[in-house]
Amino acid sequence: MIVRSYSKFSKDNQFYHKLHIISLLIITLFSAYQLLEFNRIIFSLGFICIIPSMVLLSKSSTYKRKYLN
């Protein structure tokens, strides 16, 4: 259900979809930098926080490729 909704949203609002992907990339890069610079495991939470969004993006991409083209 949410995969189909996000697929339609990403097709209709490409700017916000790209903004979402860029924000995930920034969170990943910032967390990696902090983790390498300060060697504290707490900064790995950035990687854990983006996992649900990455799963949603991958499933919605597959749905969009199959059904919305």
Biopython code that builds the backbone (N, CA, C, O; Angstrom):
import numpy as np
from Bio.PDB.StructureBuilder import StructureBuilder

atoms = [
    (1, "MET", "N", (0.821, -1.190, 0.000)),
    (1, "MET", "CA", (0.000, 0.000, 0.000)),
    (1, "MET", "C", (0.866, 1.255, 0.000)),
    (1, "MET", "O", (0.692, 2.129, -0.850)),
    (2, "ILE", "N", (1.797, 1.350, 0.947)),
    (2, "ILE", "CA", (2.636, 2.536, 1.022)),
    (2, "ILE", "C", (3.615, 2.582, -0.152)),
    (2, "ILE", "O", (4.002, 3.662, -0.598)),
    (3, "VAL", "N", (4.011, 1.419, -0.648)),
    (3, "VAL", "CA", (4.918, 1.371, -1.788)),
    (3, "VAL", "C", (4.236, 1.942, -3.024)),
    (3, "VAL", "O", (4.838, 2.708, -3.776)),
    (4, "ARG", "N", (2.993, 1.570, -3.227)),
    (4, "ARG", "CA", (2.246, 2.080, -4.380)),
    (4, "ARG", "C", (2.024, 3.582, -4.262)),
    (4, "ARG", "O", (2.141, 4.306, -5.250)),
    (5, "SER", "N", (1.710, 4.045, -3.080)),
    (5, "SER", "CA", (1.491, 5.483, -2.866)),
    (5, "SER", "C", (2.763, 6.278, -3.108)),
    (5, "SER", "O", (2.735, 7.327, -3.752)),
    (6, "TYR", "N", (3.887, 5.773, -2.587)),
    (6, "TYR", "CA", (5.131, 6.500, -2.802)),
    (6, "TYR", "C", (5.564, 6.448, -4.262)),
    (6, "TYR", "O", (6.164, 7.401, -4.758)),
    (7, "SER", "N", (5.274, 5.363, -4.950)),
    (7, "SER", "CA", (5.603, 5.275, -6.374)),
    (7, "SER", "C", (4.858, 6.333, -7.172)),
    (7, "SER", "O", (5.440, 7.007, -8.022)),
    (8, "LYS", "N", (3.586, 6.473, -6.896)),
    (8, "LYS", "CA", (2.799, 7.498, -7.584)),
    (8, "LYS", "C", (3.280, 8.899, -7.208)),
    (8, "LYS", "O", (3.354, 9.786, -8.059)),
    (9, "PHE", "N", (3.604, 9.092, -5.935)),
    (9, "PHE", "CA", (4.112, 10.385, -5.478)),
    (9, "PHE", "C", (5.431, 10.727, -6.167)),
    (9, "PHE", "O", (5.627, 11.859, -6.611)),
    (10, "SER", "N", (6.330, 9.757, -6.256)),
    (10, "SER", "CA", (7.632, 10.031, -6.858)),
    (10, "SER", "C", (7.523, 10.288, -8.358)),
    (10, "SER", "O", (8.335, 11.019, -8.925)),
    (11, "LYS", "N", (6.535, 9.695, -8.990)),
    (11, "LYS", "CA", (6.341, 9.947, -10.424)),
    (11, "LYS", "C", (5.738, 11.334, -10.661)),
    (11, "LYS", "O", (6.102, 12.020, -11.616)),
    (12, "ASP", "N", (4.821, 11.739, -9.791)),
    (12, "ASP", "CA", (4.166, 13.035, -9.950)),
    (12, "ASP", "C", (5.006, 14.198, -9.432)),
    (12, "ASP", "O", (4.939, 15.298, -9.981)),
    (13, "ASN", "N", (5.785, 13.974, -8.395)),
    (13, "ASN", "CA", (6.578, 15.028, -7.745)),
    (13, "ASN", "C", (8.056, 14.653, -7.758)),
    (13, "ASN", "O", (8.618, 14.268, -6.732)),
    (14, "GLN", "N", (8.666, 14.766, -8.908)),
    (14, "GLN", "CA", (10.041, 14.317, -9.044)),
    (14, "GLN", "C", (11.013, 15.170, -8.238)),
    (14, "GLN", "O", (12.039, 14.668, -7.778)),
    (15, "PHE", "N", (10.706, 16.442, -8.062)),
    (15, "PHE", "CA", (11.589, 17.313, -7.281)),
    (15, "PHE", "C", (11.685, 16.836, -5.840)),
    (15, "PHE", "O", (12.784, 16.747, -5.293)),
    (16, "TYR", "N", (10.555, 16.530, -5.218)),
    (16, "TYR", "CA", (10.557, 16.081, -3.827)),
    (16, "TYR", "C", (11.179, 14.691, -3.679)),
    (16, "TYR", "O", (11.793, 14.380, -2.658)),
    (17, "HIS", "N", (11.013, 13.870, -4.699)),
    (17, "HIS", "CA", (11.641, 12.557, -4.689)),
    (17, "HIS", "C", (13.171, 12.696, -4.715)),
    (17, "HIS", "O", (13.877, 12.020, -3.966)),
    (18, "LYS", "N", (13.664, 13.569, -5.575)),
    (18, "LYS", "CA", (15.109, 13.804, -5.634)),
    (18, "LYS", "C", (15.611, 14.444, -4.354)),
    (18, "LYS", "O", (16.715, 14.135, -3.907)),
    (19, "LEU", "N", (14.837, 15.315, -3.764)),
    (19, "LEU", "CA", (15.205, 15.933, -2.494)),
    (19, "LEU", "C", (15.292, 14.877, -1.389)),
    (19, "LEU", "O", (16.177, 14.938, -0.535)),
    (20, "HIS", "N", (14.391, 13.929, -1.409)),
    (20, "HIS", "CA", (14.410, 12.829, -0.441)),
    (20, "HIS", "C", (15.679, 11.996, -0.599)),
    (20, "HIS", "O", (16.321, 11.651, 0.393)),
    (21, "ILE", "N", (16.039, 11.676, -1.824)),
    (21, "ILE", "CA", (17.244, 10.891, -2.073)),
    (21, "ILE", "C", (18.491, 11.663, -1.662)),
    (21, "ILE", "O", (19.408, 11.088, -1.077)),
    (22, "ILE", "N", (18.534, 12.946, -1.957)),
    (22, "ILE", "CA", (19.687, 13.773, -1.580)),
    (22, "ILE", "C", (19.809, 13.868, -0.064)),
    (22, "ILE", "O", (20.915, 13.818, 0.474)),
    (23, "SER", "N", (18.680, 14.005, 0.627)),
    (23, "SER", "CA", (18.751, 14.080, 2.090)),
    (23, "SER", "C", (19.259, 12.767, 2.685)),
    (23, "SER", "O", (20.000, 12.791, 3.668)),
    (24, "LEU", "N", (18.879, 11.625, 2.114)),
    (24, "LEU", "CA", (19.401, 10.344, 2.586)),
    (24, "LEU", "C", (20.901, 10.243, 2.332)),
    (24, "LEU", "O", (21.641, 9.710, 3.159)),
    (25, "LEU", "N", (21.343, 10.749, 1.200)),
    (25, "LEU", "CA", (22.769, 10.735, 0.890)),
    (25, "LEU", "C", (23.557, 11.614, 1.853)),
    (25, "LEU", "O", (24.636, 11.233, 2.307)),
    (26, "ILE", "N", (23.021, 12.782, 2.163)),
    (26, "ILE", "CA", (23.691, 13.686, 3.101)),
    (26, "ILE", "C", (23.768, 13.060, 4.495)),
    (26, "ILE", "O", (24.804, 13.153, 5.153)),
    (27, "ILE", "N", (22.697, 12.430, 4.950)),
    (27, "ILE", "CA", (22.711, 11.763, 6.250)),
    (27, "ILE", "C", (23.764, 10.655, 6.276)),
    (27, "ILE", "O", (24.480, 10.496, 7.264)),
    (28, "THR", "N", (23.855, 9.891, 5.187)),
    (28, "THR", "CA", (24.832, 8.818, 5.110)),
    (28, "THR", "C", (26.257, 9.353, 5.151)),
    (28, "THR", "O", (27.096, 8.851, 5.899)),
    (29, "LEU", "N", (26.524, 10.371, 4.347)),
    (29, "LEU", "CA", (27.873, 10.937, 4.306)),
    (29, "LEU", "C", (28.254, 11.588, 5.629)),
    (29, "LEU", "O", (29.387, 11.443, 6.090)),
    (30, "PHE", "N", (27.322, 12.300, 6.237)),
    (30, "PHE", "CA", (27.593, 12.948, 7.517)),
    (30, "PHE", "C", (27.856, 11.909, 8.608)),
    (30, "PHE", "O", (28.768, 12.071, 9.419)),
    (31, "SER", "N", (27.065, 10.856, 8.625)),
    (31, "SER", "CA", (27.251, 9.800, 9.628)),
    (31, "SER", "C", (28.583, 9.086, 9.424)),
    (31, "SER", "O", (29.278, 8.766, 10.388)),
    (32, "ALA", "N", (28.933, 8.839, 8.165)),
    (32, "ALA", "CA", (30.218, 8.184, 7.894)),
    (32, "ALA", "C", (31.380, 9.067, 8.328)),
    (32, "ALA", "O", (32.344, 8.578, 8.917)),
    (33, "TYR", "N", (31.297, 10.345, 8.045)),
    (33, "TYR", "CA", (32.350, 11.267, 8.465)),
    (33, "TYR", "C", (32.480, 11.305, 9.984)),
    (33, "TYR", "O", (33.582, 11.202, 10.523)),
    (34, "GLN", "N", (31.351, 11.453, 10.668)),
    (34, "GLN", "CA", (31.377, 11.516, 12.123)),
    (34, "GLN", "C", (31.907, 10.212, 12.736)),
    (34, "GLN", "O", (32.653, 10.229, 13.715)),
    (35, "LEU", "N", (31.510, 9.098, 12.145)),
    (35, "LEU", "CA", (31.952, 7.801, 12.648)),
    (35, "LEU", "C", (33.459, 7.631, 12.475)),
    (35, "LEU", "O", (34.140, 7.134, 13.371)),
    (36, "LEU", "N", (33.973, 8.044, 11.324)),
    (36, "LEU", "CA", (35.412, 7.920, 11.084)),
    (36, "LEU", "C", (36.222, 8.943, 11.865)),
    (36, "LEU", "O", (37.325, 8.640, 12.319)),
    (37, "GLU", "N", (35.700, 10.128, 12.024)),
    (37, "GLU", "CA", (36.438, 11.195, 12.696)),
    (37, "GLU", "C", (36.506, 11.000, 14.205)),
    (37, "GLU", "O", (37.568, 11.166, 14.806)),
    (38, "PHE", "N", (35.391, 10.651, 14.814)),
    (38, "PHE", "CA", (35.332, 10.596, 16.271)),
    (38, "PHE", "C", (35.340, 9.177, 16.845)),
    (38, "PHE", "O", (35.431, 9.002, 18.060)),
    (39, "ASN", "N", (35.245, 8.174, 15.986)),
    (39, "ASN", "CA", (35.299, 6.769, 16.402)),
    (39, "ASN", "C", (34.320, 6.436, 17.526)),
    (39, "ASN", "O", (34.655, 5.715, 18.466)),
    (40, "ARG", "N", (33.123, 6.964, 17.413)),
    (40, "ARG", "CA", (32.084, 6.662, 18.400)),
    (40, "ARG", "C", (30.953, 5.947, 17.684)),
    (40, "ARG", "O", (30.498, 6.376, 16.624)),
    (41, "ILE", "N", (30.514, 4.868, 18.272)),
    (41, "ILE", "CA", (29.509, 4.007, 17.651)),
    (41, "ILE", "C", (28.137, 4.683, 17.567)),
    (41, "ILE", "O", (27.291, 4.253, 16.782)),
    (42, "ILE", "N", (27.906, 5.716, 18.347)),
    (42, "ILE", "CA", (26.608, 6.397, 18.339)),
    (42, "ILE", "C", (26.309, 7.016, 16.966)),
    (42, "ILE", "O", (25.146, 7.188, 16.599)),
    (43, "PHE", "N", (27.355, 7.345, 16.219)),
    (43, "PHE", "CA", (27.143, 7.954, 14.908)),
    (43, "PHE", "C", (26.702, 6.940, 13.853)),
    (43, "PHE", "O", (26.350, 7.324, 12.737)),
    (44, "SER", "N", (26.719, 5.674, 14.189)),
    (44, "SER", "CA", (26.212, 4.672, 13.254)),
    (44, "SER", "C", (24.682, 4.659, 13.212)),
    (44, "SER", "O", (24.091, 3.992, 12.363)),
    (45, "LEU", "N", (24.052, 5.382, 14.112)),
    (45, "LEU", "CA", (22.584, 5.470, 14.080)),
    (45, "LEU", "C", (22.073, 6.113, 12.799)),
    (45, "LEU", "O", (20.951, 5.837, 12.375)),
    (46, "GLY", "N", (22.878, 6.962, 12.181)),
    (46, "GLY", "CA", (22.491, 7.549, 10.897)),
    (46, "GLY", "C", (22.276, 6.496, 9.838)),
    (46, "GLY", "O", (21.377, 6.620, 9.007)),
    (47, "PHE", "N", (23.098, 5.452, 9.859)),
    (47, "PHE", "CA", (22.932, 4.362, 8.903)),
    (47, "PHE", "C", (21.671, 3.551, 9.203)),
    (47, "PHE", "O", (20.975, 3.107, 8.290)),
    (48, "ILE", "N", (21.393, 3.367, 10.468)),
    (48, "ILE", "CA", (20.216, 2.588, 10.863)),
    (48, "ILE", "C", (18.924, 3.344, 10.542)),
    (48, "ILE", "O", (17.919, 2.736, 10.174)),
    (49, "CYS", "N", (18.957, 4.657, 10.680)),
    (49, "CYS", "CA", (17.762, 5.464, 10.430)),
    (49, "CYS", "C", (17.352, 5.496, 8.968)),
    (49, "CYS", "O", (16.172, 5.681, 8.670)),
    (50, "ILE", "N", (18.290, 5.322, 8.050)),
    (50, "ILE", "CA", (17.938, 5.419, 6.636)),
    (50, "ILE", "C", (17.503, 4.086, 6.038)),
    (50, "ILE", "O", (17.026, 4.052, 4.904)),
    (51, "ILE", "N", (17.654, 3.001, 6.767)),
    (51, "ILE", "CA", (17.298, 1.681, 6.225)),
    (51, "ILE", "C", (15.831, 1.590, 5.800)),
    (51, "ILE", "O", (15.565, 1.096, 4.704)),
    (52, "PRO", "N", (14.864, 2.040, 6.607)),
    (52, "PRO", "CA", (13.463, 1.956, 6.135)),
    (52, "PRO", "C", (13.211, 2.758, 4.856)),
    (52, "PRO", "O", (12.456, 2.321, 3.987)),
    (53, "SER", "N", (13.834, 3.919, 4.742)),
    (53, "SER", "CA", (13.656, 4.713, 3.527)),
    (53, "SER", "C", (14.292, 4.040, 2.320)),
    (53, "SER", "O", (13.742, 4.092, 1.220)),
    (54, "MET", "N", (15.428, 3.420, 2.512)),
    (54, "MET", "CA", (16.076, 2.733, 1.395)),
    (54, "MET", "C", (15.246, 1.539, 0.923)),
    (54, "MET", "O", (15.156, 1.274, -0.275)),
    (55, "VAL", "N", (14.647, 0.830, 1.861)),
    (55, "VAL", "CA", (13.776, -0.295, 1.499)),
    (55, "VAL", "C", (12.553, 0.223, 0.733)),
    (55, "VAL", "O", (12.155, -0.356, -0.278)),
    (56, "LEU", "N", (11.970, 1.306, 1.219)),
    (56, "LEU", "CA", (10.815, 1.899, 0.540)),
    (56, "LEU", "C", (11.190, 2.355, -0.864)),
    (56, "LEU", "O", (10.435, 2.119, -1.807)),
    (57, "LEU", "N", (12.332, 2.998, -1.020)),
    (57, "LEU", "CA", (12.762, 3.457, -2.334)),
    (57, "LEU", "C", (12.990, 2.305, -3.296)),
    (57, "LEU", "O", (12.603, 2.382, -4.462)),
    (58, "SER", "N", (13.606, 1.250, -2.823)),
    (58, "SER", "CA", (13.878, 0.123, -3.724)),
    (58, "SER", "C", (12.589, -0.585, -4.142)),
    (58, "SER", "O", (12.429, -0.949, -5.307)),
    (59, "LYS", "N", (11.677, -0.779, -3.199)),
    (59, "LYS", "CA", (10.414, -1.448, -3.547)),
    (59, "LYS", "C", (9.540, -0.574, -4.446)),
    (59, "LYS", "O", (8.882, -1.081, -5.354)),
    (60, "SER", "N", (9.533, 0.724, -4.199)),
    (60, "SER", "CA", (8.721, 1.599, -5.044)),
    (60, "SER", "C", (9.316, 1.721, -6.439)),
    (60, "SER", "O", (8.581, 1.884, -7.413)),
    (61, "SER", "N", (10.624, 1.644, -6.542)),
    (61, "SER", "CA", (11.260, 1.667, -7.858)),
    (61, "SER", "C", (10.862, 0.438, -8.670)),
    (61, "SER", "O", (10.567, 0.538, -9.861)),
    (62, "THR", "N", (10.856, -0.705, -8.024)),
    (62, "THR", "CA", (10.443, -1.930, -8.703)),
    (62, "THR", "C", (8.977, -1.851, -9.111)),
    (62, "THR", "O", (8.622, -2.236, -10.226)),
    (63, "TYR", "N", (8.134, -1.361, -8.229)),
    (63, "TYR", "CA", (6.711, -1.219, -8.537)),
    (63, "TYR", "C", (6.502, -0.255, -9.698)),
    (63, "TYR", "O", (5.714, -0.526, -10.603)),
    (64, "LYS", "N", (7.211, 0.871, -9.668)),
    (64, "LYS", "CA", (7.051, 1.870, -10.710)),
    (64, "LYS", "C", (7.509, 1.334, -12.056)),
    (64, "LYS", "O", (6.874, 1.594, -13.078)),
    (65, "ARG", "N", (8.604, 0.590, -12.065)),
    (65, "ARG", "CA", (9.110, 0.018, -13.312)),
    (65, "ARG", "C", (8.133, -1.013, -13.886)),
    (65, "ARG", "O", (7.990, -1.112, -15.104)),
    (66, "LYS", "N", (7.464, -1.778, -13.025)),
    (66, "LYS", "CA", (6.553, -2.817, -13.496)),
    (66, "LYS", "C", (5.192, -2.276, -13.919)),
    (66, "LYS", "O", (4.653, -2.690, -14.946)),
    (67, "TYR", "N", (4.627, -1.346, -13.132)),
    (67, "TYR", "CA", (3.221, -1.014, -13.305)),
    (67, "TYR", "C", (2.925, 0.426, -13.751)),
    (67, "TYR", "O", (1.843, 0.684, -14.278)),
    (68, "LEU", "N", (3.839, 1.350, -13.558)),
    (68, "LEU", "CA", (3.497, 2.740, -13.840)),
    (68, "LEU", "C", (4.109, 3.300, -15.113)),
    (68, "LEU", "O", (3.958, 4.489, -15.395)),
    (69, "ASN", "N", (4.782, 2.483, -15.871)),
    (69, "ASN", "CA", (5.383, 3.010, -17.114)),
    (69, "ASN", "C", (4.453, 2.995, -18.253)),
    (69, "ASN", "O", (4.819, 3.406, -19.355)),
]
sb = StructureBuilder()
sb.init_structure("model")
sb.init_model(0)
sb.init_chain("A")
sb.init_seg("    ")
for serial, (resi, resn, name, xyz) in enumerate(atoms, 1):
    if name == "N":
        sb.init_residue(resn, " ", resi, " ")
    sb.init_atom(name, np.array(xyz, "f"), 0.0, 1.0, " ", f" {name:<3s}", serial, name[0])
structure = sb.get_structure()
